[in-house]
Amino acid sequence: MKWIAAIGVSLAMSFGNTALSLERLDRGVVAVATSGGHVYVGWRLLASDPPGVGFDVLRSTEAKGTYERLSDTPITDSCNFVDTSADGKRWYYAVEAKTGEATERSDAVKTESEGYLAIPLQGNYGANKVAIADLDGDGVCDYVIKQPAWSLDPGRQRRSPDTYKIEAYNGKTGRFMWRYDLGWNINLGIWFSPMVAYDFDFDGRAEVALKTAPFVARPEEAFLSPGGFVLEGPEYCSILDGMTGEVIDTVDWIARGDPRDWGDDQGNRVNRNQIGVAYLDGKRPSLLVLRGTYTRMRIDAYNLIDKKLRKVWSWSGEDEDRPLRGQGGHTLKALDLDGDSKDELIIGSAAIDDDGTCLWRMDMGHPDWFYVADVDPARPGLELAYGFETAQRRNGICLADPRTGQVLWGCDHPTTHIHDWGMVADIDPDSPGMEIYGMERDGVTCWLYSAEGKLLARNEDLGRHGPRTFYWLDGPTKVRVPFSYRGGTFGILQYKGPQVGEIQGQPIAIADVLGDWREEVITVTDGVIRIYTTTVPATSRRVCLMQDHLYRMDVAMQAMGYFYPPQFGGRLLKSATSREK
């Protein structure tokens, strides 16, 4: 399909074509049983693959047995294959990349019979976040979860019933790797201990960075208020070895000071913490530490060098000529906005340059959700979509230029509180580009706009708390699942179309971690991580989404803050086994 190539070329031209290095990825082969005794096999196309690369699919009864070739000729038009002769057996499959006389064979994988890959947890508990990164350098995505799933907003003070544990699991074998207990000085809540997993020191293995505090094993030893809420005591940013969970280095988190200086005496605004990653110099990933959303805002940037976190710069909204306050969002976006091959940060309705200075500000207050994506295919470059919590006479839902923050179009009616029930995705095949969906806090009043700002639907509920959208079918249109705090069973739905599958469990992440360029949905249920993959054959191929810079940064930021499905931006990342320091 030509749409894939067209998108990639357009975006690369619009936002620069400098290739960054990222973690080495393997073929990501997945084999899943389907109806009729067939087996769907999918694999990755990598940025390092030559244009004409073809693939052969191999099958055996044993992982290290004798393999037979299933494909008559190398497959060049997709990265999937349906074995119609599997006869219901759990075969082992491998894929060979063929370029001329050279061949490269993947590791073998066994057929999954349940429609998903399962990773058992250490107990029958859930998780509220998962960080996705290669912890051991084998080219396979591993998974770092935060459990238990219990998570409160700082505005709802309540005594934590347990302590957060960070757990790592091997993505190839499902093996439990390590646990790190945060202790009773960290409240159980989404903003109290944000985390991110990424390879910060170029050694080919990801680290895990998160907010910590002095560990205590008993609640009576913690810095607890009479209500059981932590409002005092030291706070740190710690970075852990991804292989072992051991602490590599620790620095002070941005100081809270007097919580009232951040806007209230309840610990709500002061405890709005975030963490992220960006290539501030265009070469090395930097760790970002943030405090503040609704009032004061601060950022510290670090590089991990020789096992030490070294500060690159600090920014405070209070230091601007006009103090920049209350413009923060619930996530970060890292991408090159000005064409210098260095990442800038969109932190809400403001952007910070790679050197720690303010690039632009909208002065519209706090957006409850925002996305950067190629929303409008008729307009060169990317767009920035917003849903504002702050009351607006107009433009409470709007599309802006991410280079400048200038509004391109917006809703022409007043809004009171556009909640985090937002979506930016191509779900309607009859409307060019992506659709933008926003809902008022009342849970009733909502709007669906086209990429050009045309109102497509009013008060149409696409799934409270924002539908989770992802690539699943053979084409650019995304499917969706509704959101629920309690999990259950969810249909995979087309907009104005039939259900095309179902998943079980609480969705905690969406990312292209296996198979071809379509995405996986990661859920947790009954003490098991489930990784659901598409089994729909595709007639096209593109480089896996994890090698797109904006997409990879979005996946990293999924491990903290609210849930925002990743978007791709057209800046290609090259796979590499080693990098220059």
N, C-alpha and C positions, 0 to 999 in steps of 0.2 A: 504493500500500500504506500502510495506516494506521500500521504499526509505525514508520516513519521519523519521522512527525510526533510520535508519542507519545514516542519517545526524546528528541527535541529539546526538547519542552516540559518533560518530567520533569527533565532534567538542568539546564536553565536555571533552573528554579524552585529546585532544590536547591543550586546553587552560585553563585547570583547571576546577574543578567541584564545587567550592565554590558557594553556593547559596546566593545571595544578596536579601534584602527585597525591595520591591517596593510598589507602591500604591495598595490599595485594588480595585479589579475590580469585577463588578457584572457579570451576565451571558451575557450581551450584546445582548439580544434577538432582532431580527429584523424580520419583516414579510413584504414581498413585493409581490404585485400582479404580476402574469406572464400571458402569453397567455393562452387562453382556460378557463379563469376564475379560474385558480389555484393560490395558494399562496405558495411562498417559505418562509420557516422559518429556520433561522440559529441562533446559539448560541455559546458561548465560552466554550472550555475546559480549565480549570485553572490548574496552577501548583500544587495547593493544593488538586486537585481531586485524589482519589485513582485510581489505575490502571484499575480496572474493572468497573468503574462507568458507569451506563446506564442512559438514559434520556427518559422521557415521554413528549409528546407534547399535550397540552391541548388547548381547544377552547371554546369561549363563545361569546354571542351577546353583552355583557356588560363587562366593565373592572372589576367590582366587582360582576358579575353575577355567575351563576352556570356553571361550566366548564365540558365539556365532554372530555374524553381521546381519542385521535386519533391514537396513536401508539399501536398496538396489544401487543407488548413486548417492554421492554426498548431498546432504540437504543444505540448500543455499537460500531458500526463501522464507525460512522461519527458524525458530529454536525450540521446536517441539515435534513429537512423533507419537502416534497412537499404535501400540502393538495390538493388533486385532487377533493375533494368534496366541496370546498369552494363556488362554484357556483357564483363566481363574487362578493360575499358579503365582506364587510370590517369587518371581525371578529376580536376579541381580542384573542391573543395567549399568553400562558405562557409555561414555561419548568420546569419540575421537575427533579432534579438530584436524582438518587436512588442508595444507597449503603446499601445493606442488607435490614434491616427494616427501615432505616432512609431515609427521603425525604427532599429536599430543593427546594421550589418553587420560581421561579423568579417573578419579577414584570411583569404585563401584558402589551403588546404593541398592538397598533391597526395597521391593515394592511395599508401599504402605497401603494397608487394606481398608483403613477407616476414612480416607479422604483428607487426612491431616497428619502431620508429624506430631508426636507426643513426647514431651519432656516431663517426667514425673518430678514433682517438688519433694522436699524432705518431710513434708507433712500435709495434712488436709487443710491447707489455708489458701487464701487468694493473694493477689498482688495488685497494687494500684499503679505501678509504673514498671516499665522495662526499658533498659538501655541496651542498644544493639551495637556490637563492635567485635572485632577479632581480637580476643584476649591473648591467644597463644601463638599467633602468627602463621596458622595453617591455611589461611585463605577462606575460612568458614566463619560466618557470623555466630558469635556467642551471645548469651543473654544474661543480663544482670537485672534482677528484680528487687523491688522494695516491698517487703511484707511486714505486717499484715496489710490487708486492703483498706483498713479503717483509716479515714482521712477527713479531717475537718478544716474548714476555712478558718483563718485566724480570728475572724469576727465572731466566731462561735466558741467561746472559751469553754472547754470541757476537759476534765482530767483524762489523760491517755490511759487506756486499759492495759497497754503493753508497750514494748519498745520496738522501734523500727530495726529490722535486720536487712542488710544488703546481702543478696545471695547471687553467686555466679554459677552458670551452667554451661557446659560445653555443647556447642551447636551440632557437632558431628556425632557424638556418642550419647548425649544427654546426661553425661556424668556431672554430679555435683562437684564444684571446684572449691568454694570457700564461702564463709559467712562472716560478716562484719556487723556487730551489734552497736547501734548508735547510743544506747543507754537512755536513762531517764531525763537527761538534760535536753533532749530533742522531743518536742511535742509531735504527736502523730497528726500531721497535716500537710497538705500539698505544698505549702510555701515554707515550711520549717526546715526542710532538708532537701533542697533540689539537688539533682545529680546529673552528670553527663559522662559518657564513656567515649574516649577517642585516643588515638595515638599521638600524644603531645610531644614525645621526644624522638620520633623518627626511628625507633628501634624495631618496627614491624609488629609491635604488640600494643594493644590499647591499654590505657590507664582509666581509672574511674575517679572522678573528682566530685566532691560533695561537701555540703555544709555539715560541720560537726561541732561538738561541744565536749567539755571534760566528761569522760565516761564514768558513770556510777551505776552500780548494779541494782540498787534499791531506791525506790522513789523517795523515801524519807531523807536520802542524802543529796537529792537534787535541788536546784535553785527554783523551787516551786513557790508560787504565790499561794495564799490560803485556798484558792479555787483550783489548785493543781496545774497552773499555767506558768510557763517559763518566761519571765520578763526581765531577767537579769542574769549575770554570770558571763564568762568568756564565750566567745563564738569563734570558730575557726573555719578555714577552707582546707580540707585535707585531700591529698591525692594518693590513691592506692595503686599498688601493683596489680595489674589485671590478671596475672597468673596466680597470685597467692593471696591477694587481699591485704597484704602488709602495707603499712603506711610508708610512703616514700618521702613526703614532706608535708608540713603544715604551716600555714600562715594565718594571721588574724583576718577574720571576716570584717567587712565594713562595719564600723562601730555603730551600735544602736544608740548610745548615749541615753538621753532622757526620752523614753518612748513618746512623751507628749509633744516633743519637737517634730514628730512625724505626722501629727494630726489628731491623735486621740490618746486617752489613757487606758485603753482596753487591749493594747497590743495588736490591734488589727493592721494598721498601716505600717507600723515599724517592722512587722514580720512578713512583709512582702519581699521575699528573696528569690533571686533567679541565678542561674549559672548557664554558661554556654561556651561556644567555640567559634573562632573566626580566624581567617588568614589575614591578619592585619598588615603584614609586610609582603603579602603575596607569595610567601614561601613556606612559612612555618605556622602551624596552628597555635593560636594563643587561647588561654583560658580566660573567660570573662566571669566576673563576680559582680552581682548587682543587688542593690537594696533600694526599695521604694517604687511605688506605682502611682498612688493617688495624690501624694504631696511631694515631699523631698525625693530626689532621685540621685543616686551615685553609682559609679562603675569603676572597678579596678580591673586592669588587664595584666596578665602574667604570661611568661614563657617558662616552660620546664627545661632547664639547661643543667646538665651534670647533676641530675636528681634534686635540683633545687628550683623552687618557684621564685622567679625573679620578676619584679614588677616592671612593666613596660610604661604604663601611664595610669593616672587616675583622673576621672572626670566627675564634677559635681554640678548639678543644675543650679546650685546656689551661686556658683562663680560666674555665671553668664551675666552680661550687662543687664538683661532682663531675666531675673531668675526663672529657670525652666522647671516648672512644677506640674504635677498631676497629668502629665502627658504619656505616662507609661502604659504598656500593654501587659498581657499575660503570657507572652512568649517573646522570643527574639528572632530576627531575620538577619542573616549574615550573607552579604553578596556585594559584588563590585558595582557601585552605583555611578561612579564618575569615569570609568574606563582606564584607571591607572593600574589594574590588575591586583589591587589590594581591596580587602573586604571593608565595607562600611557596615554599620549596625542600624537597623530600624528597630527602635525600642518601644514603639507605640506610634503616637502622632508626632514623632520627632526622629531625626537620624543623626548618628554620631559618626564623624569621619574616622579614617583609620588611625589618625594621630591623636584621637581623644578630644577633638573639638566638635562643636555642634555644626552640622552640615546644613540642616533646615529644621524648621518647626512649623506646625500648623496652628497651634494655639487653639485647638478645638477640644481639649480635654482628653479624657481616658477612653480609648477604644477597647471594648470587651473582646473583640476579635479582629484580626487582620491577617491577610494573606498576600504574598507576592507570587504572581504567576503570569503567564501569557494569557490573560483573560480575553483580550480583543485581538483576534488574528488580523484584522484590518489595520491595526495600528502597530508600527514597528516597536519592538522592545517589550518589556514587561510592564505590568500594571500592579497597583497596590489597592486592594479592596478593604474597606473598613465597615465595621458596625460599632457606633459610638454609644457607650453607656451614658455619657453626659448628654443632657437634654439639648436638642438642636432644633432651630426653626426650620432648617433644611439641611440636607447632606448628612443626616444621621446614618444612612447607608450610602456609601459613595465609592467612586473609583478615582484614584489619584495617580500621578506620575511619581514613581519611586525615586527618580533623580532629584526632584524638586519639592515634592509634597503638594504640588498644585492639583486641585480637584478638577477632574475631567468631566464628570457628571455626578449627580447625586439626586436622591429622592427629594421631591419638591413639597413635602408635607412635614409638619413638625413630628419629632419623635421624642419620647421621654426617657427611655432606657432600652436600647437595643442590647439584648442579653447575649451571652456566649453561645446562644443557639444559632450559630452562623455557618455558612457553607459557601465555598467557591469551587466550582467543579463543572465540567461539561457533562451534564446529565441528560440534556434534551437534544436529541439528534436533529431536530427541526430548527434549532436556533444556533447560528454560527458562534463559535467560541464557547466560553464558559458562562455559566449562570451564577448569579449572586443571590443568596438567600439570607434574610434576616428576620428576627422575631423580637417583638417587644417582651418585656419581662412578664406581662400578663399571660403569656403562653397562648394567646389567641390571635393577636394582631401580627401578621407577618406578610412579607412581600418576596416575590421571586422576580428578579430582573435579568434581562439579557445582557450580553457583553457591552452593548451600545446604550444601555440604560432604559430599554423598553420594558414596561411592566408586563410580565408574562402571567402572573397569578397573584391573587390576594387572599390572605388568610387560608392558605393551603399548608397543612401540617405535614412536613416531610420527615418528621422525627424529632421529638423534643430533645433539647440539649445539643442539637446539631447532628445531622446525619453523617455517618462515617462513609466517605466516598473513596472508591479505589478502582484501578484498572483491573478488569476481570474477563471481559469479552474480547472478541476479535475486532478491535476498532478503538477510536479515541474516546468514545462515550463511556463515562464511569457508571458503575452501579453503586448501591448504597445499602447500609444497614442502619436502623435506628440506634439510638443510644439508651442505655439503661444503667443505673448505678448498681443494679442487682444481678445483672447477667441474665441467664435464661437461654432460650432458643430464638434466633433471629433469622428471618428470611433475607436472602440477598436479592435486592429488588432493583428492577429497572424503572426509570421514570416513565410513567404511562405505558408500562410494559409488564411482562410476566415475571414471576419470581424465578430466579435462575440458580437457586441453591439455598443452603442454610448453614448457619454456624451455631455453635453452642458456647456459652461462657461469656464472661465480661470482656469486650474488646479493649485491649490496652495498648495496641500499636498497629499501625499499618506501614509496611515497608516492603521493598523489593529485595527479599533476602534469599530467595530460591528461584530456580527455573528461569524462564525468559523474563522479558521486561514487565509483564503483568505483576501485580502486587500480591503479597500475602497479608492475611488478617491474623493477628496474634491475639489469642484469648487466654483467660485463665478460668478453670472450673474444676472443682473437686480435687484440688491439689495437683493439677496438671496444666502445664503450658501446652496449648494447642496452636499449631501453625498451619492454617488453612491455605491451600494453594489452588489456583484455578486448574481445571481439567479441560477447558475449552480450547480446542485446537486453533491456532492463529495462522494466518496466511501472510504475515509480515514479521519483520524482526527489527530491533533497534538495540543499541548498547544498553546494558542493564542500567536501571535508573539510579542505583547506588553510586555510579560513576558520573553523575551530574552534580555539580557543586552545590547549587541551591538545595537540591533534593537531599543530598547527604547531610548538609547542615540542618535541614528541617528534621531529618530522622534523629540526629543527635539531640536536638532540642525537644523532641517528643518525650524524652525521659524526665523532663521537669515541666512545671506549669500545667496549664490545661491542655486538653487534647486538640491538636490541629493536624490533620492529615498533611503529609508533605507534598510539595509541588516541585516540578522540574523547571529549570531555567535556561538550559542550553549551553552552559559553560562546562565543557568536557573535562573530566578528571582522568589522568592516565594512571593505569595500574603500575605499581612499582614494588619491587622487593627491597630496595635500599634507596636512601635519599642522602643528599648532601646536608650536613649540619651547618 
